[in-house]
Amino acid sequence: MTNLGRVITEIQRDAADTPTQELRADIEVGLDVLDAAIIQLHALRPGSDVTERISATADVMETVITIALYVRELANRPVDLMPPVPVGSN
C-alpha cells in the first residue's frame, strides 16, 4: 500500500472512531485550517522556494482529503432526528 493509501486508511479509522458531534466540530475546524492553508499557499510569491511551495500544497491537499473523508463518514451515519431525552427519576 502506498504512503497515501496508509494515510487515507488511518484517517478513515479515526473518523469512524469519532463521535458524531465531535466529527462535525472537526469538520468545521478543518474548514478553518483549509482557509489558512490556502491563504498561505497564495501568499507565496512566484519563484519562491520549491520546497516551500510543495509543503504549502501538501498542507492544502492533506486538509482537503481529511475533510472529505470526515464528511463521507458523517454522511454514512444514520441521521439522528430526535435529540436524546433526559430520563429523570420522579
Beta strands, then each sheet from edge to edge (+ up, - down):
end
